[in-house]
Amino acid sequence: MEKKCDKYSFEDINRYVDNELPQAIHTEIDRHCESCVPCYNLVASIRSIDSVFNDHIEQQAMEFDQNIIPDRVKEKLAVTPKTVFGNIFGNTLGLFGKNIYLKLSGITAILIIGLAMFNGTVIGPSGPSAIVNYVDTELPYVMIIETQKQKHTIIWFSEA
Amino acid sequence: MEEQKLVERLRKGQQWAFNQLVTTHQNRLLKIAFGITLDHEESLEIVQDVFLSVFENIDFFRQEASLASWLRRITINSCLNWKRKWKKRFRWHHDPIDFQTEARLTNESFKKNDPESLVREKQFEKKILDAIKILPEKLRVVFVLNNLEGLPYEEISKTLDIKMGTVRSRLHSARKKILDALEMSNNTNKKRGDGNGKKM
């Protein structure tokens, strides 16, 4: 095991390597390392660790295909492009400005118009619209009527 | 191109601006991601998601910090989330990378003039990398930011939202652990060497 230096701690040397010490102390350690073998070796070891790690990562980074990320991102953005998404939602919600009441009334108006356009086909009556209990006539007959839009069937039956 | 203008164009959803962003920052972010995850494919995934996230959240970027710092922060968070996610599934290990590295190092060494000393040098490098691989997550992130990004302690503390003293102690611990691992392996080698010497 190498002999340790009594003057500077491991932490001091680390801060020295990282240029995190005041200039005066930094210069002092500079000079100290010229004559102190343990400190000199420690500085060299720390620098070699940093350098090996940096070189390794640099080398690995060179192996990355520079087109992969742009291509993958473009591919994903093509599914949900911000320009299309942003404009649709931006225009719909931003149409009425920043006033929340205007926005709410706008949305309500859109809902009412939408419901009116459905014209009862979606949320219209699910049962018969009317039940005829009694028809005052002397002639027996059956009449079947189907309404045009809602396709309700009306059966008109009369007994003589 | 000025960052302000780039951000404005990104907000408008201009493809050109996005290409510019990716070209400028991808290499740096890949290094950070690889430094933390040590996984090639995961680094690509992480950086890809970082850019997508930037594209989707550029409206929330307040420009208090630079775009580079914002990207760095997102990348680190993604890396840490990735590690947490995988830690839950199985024990984190990197055998395939070890194998690849070793194979590559050996091949490179034979191409050069002095294979023996080169192999020794590469073995030393491998020991350092092995020691770095087993560093705890917290120490490794600080080590990566200090080395790859060359960030001063203060900047690291802001990026990770920790105290400067914590940065200092984590960085020192990281180096100490690596040095201890090297010393331990050197001592083991010396002992093995002595053993062989006696036999001869």
Interface residues (C-beta under 8 A of the other chain):
Chain A: M1 F10 E11 N14 R15 D18 N19 E20 S45 I46 S48 I49 D50 V52 F53 N54 H56 I57 E58 Q60 A61 E63 F64 Q66 I68 I69 P70 R72 V73 K76 L77 P81 K82 T83 G86
Chain B: G13 Q15 F18 N19 V22 T23 Q26 N27 L30 K31 F34 G35 H40 S43 L44 V47 Q48 F51 L52 F55 E56 F124 E125 I128 L129 I132 F143 N146 N147 L148 P152 Y153 R168 L171 H172 R175 K176 I178 L179 L182 E183
